[in-house]
Amino acid sequence: MIASGERDTSGAMAPPASRPDRPAPGDSWPIRLALAVALLAFLTGLGAWWAGLVQDGTIGNAGLILRSEERDGDRVVLSLVRVLEIRGPERWRVAEGDLELDVIGPAAERRAGEELTVVGRWDAERRAVVAAEVHPAPGRRAKKWLGVAGLVALAALLPLWIRPSRGGLRLDG
């Protein structure tokens, strides 16, 4: 008889000896289920907590309108916003989703439809963002489609790396 781990004359490995201290395959499903439920509950609670903070205006740019006085002087980053209109030489309006905000800064270089990122401070008295930095965001549409192409490629290639087995998912490679 060949001991576990030794090679026989054909070069094949002998199967490892069974270990009575380990559960048989499939016996740990209640533990895995409990862990999955606990993880799901934790992530749901975290999402609800974050959504509550956004809704009451503690975080997020919508809070600039909801809690204007409390957020006075806060640093604001309006990422990838679209210029809606020019309202004067030093004031223009931008949209981020369905939120529209005024920005105070040089408007001579701005044009309606332009996409950019604005960094500045919230001015509660003027109800506007005072721009400190303005960065153009060219190629936004191309970047979006590149991201979609990456997701499609991942979905197409995922079965090459992960496949179902009797005990769950198995990582290949």
PyMOL commands that set and color helices and strands:
alter all, ss='L'
color gray80, all
select helices_A, chain A and resi 29-55+63-66+140-161
alter helices_A, ss='H'
color red, helices_A
select strands_A, chain A and resi 75-88+91-96+99-104+115-123+128-136+162-165+168-171
alter strands_A, ss='S'
color yellow, strands_A
deselect
rebuild
show_as cartoon
